[in-house]
Amino acid sequence: MIHSQLLRWLWFKALLWLYSIAHVGFGQHSVQAQELTSTLLGRGTHWQTPIYIQDSGVDGPTVIVTGGIHGNEPAGSRAAQQIKHWPIRKGKLIVIPKVNVAALAADKRYTPGAEDSLRDLNRNFPFPDIHDSPKGEIATALWNYLLDQDPDWLFDLHEGYHFNISHQPPPGKDKSVGSTIICDRQKQSGVMTERMLASANDLVTRPDRKFLLKERGPKRTTLASAVIHVLGKPAMILETTHQFQRIPVRTAQHRAMMSTALVQIGMLDKDCANVFAPPKSSSRDIIYVALYDDTGASENGVANLTKAFDADAKLEVSHLSSDQIKAENLEQFDVVVFGGGSGSKEAEAIGVEGAEVVRNFVKNGGGYIGVCAGAYLCSAHYTWSLNLVDTHVLTGKRLVEGQGEKSMWYRGKVTKQKMQLTEEGQKVFAGDAAIFDVKYQNGPIVSPRNFPGLKPYTVLSWFRSEKVLYPPQEGTMVNTPAIVMGDYGKGKVISISPHPEATDNYEAMLPSAVKAVSRNPKF
Ligand SMILES: [Zn+2]
């Protein structure tokens, strides 16, 4: 008797457990109703490129967003990467962030290797009385895909080289269309374009850099003009300006205009201009990386880091300005990265508030990677440093005979130095004990600071040679740590003195470092 009661009870418990699993499973699924699927345009070709599709399952418009048709306009492509994560409430959002992959990789406007009549991809689309069908493989594949999807809207993200409002072109040259919304007055609501304009201009303080509406429509044979004049559907080109504005500024402008447009169309029920990544959950199988790209970070350094991260399909990088180092932004990411330039200027740019945001992000489980200046920034050495890892920095002024007082951190121009991974470093970077050359440019020479509350760091790599500019520096760099890793709260920090991201064949050390400090259990 007792036996069968126990069995019944066990059965009951098992059913409850099954129900809870099913219920939790269902609940999680409905939280991320907007599942992102992807396919490839031009599958199997050298120009194949991902198409991301978010189908809400609710009746509504189909909106297509394209970026990277011109390869030297990266902000449109990067903004589109972020926009694909926005939680739409109805209809279907289709995002093609890197339409022209080869041009993007070459950082060129025109398609590399294309014959003259095809080189500008945004002049290859059909237009009444010019050409009925698209020209060239990429335009043809994209146009056929559009015909198949029959979009209600198209937004094509671009960048100009100068602000249209203030550009004074040389005689005979057209004004750049930078910082404009190019639309067709006949084809879309004036309220919507005015609101999009206002949302972009909310981000712009200088009058000579404000956005303008260009209502005469996109140039003939552009993708947007084809959607307007062949499909008879509304389309716009959203142009930011790459001169004088770094990527975070430009992508923010694209996102602001797109968020306003999608709210207006009814696809979004809230502003998503600051949504960079999908909600954090155990099912994320991409590591989302915030890369600081503003005052103090060298543009060349940011470009090298971006390239290293982009090469790893498991990483998705977003560029953040100093103003964007906010808790609600950083918490969307797994890892934050500060690269080369000037650590003190990076600290000054993010300010005391930004520094606290970064410290809290790591304390709560975020990862931090500092390269060169970023390694100075995370040290426990300076009044302005973040105190994330227990490093003392070799610095201070010494009298150098015949040269006066010299700062000891400065060792002159970029050189190659020898480096060797420790056993821990071999695990993190999937390398061996062989000594190899790595670019070095005045990265910090560190030793334990023994700062109260900070745990000792683990050395991942040693310098096995040194760069000496002044005699007192002799013997102070060789056999000191080149890369160290430490814990801060629930988070992890890797401080990298040299530049593997700028060293041929060692670029992948950067994605490896990101994976090592990410708390995503899948990596
Ligand atoms: Zn363009």
Residues whose N, C-alpha, C, O or C-beta is under 5 A from the ligand:
A	BS01	ZN	H70 E73 H158 E159
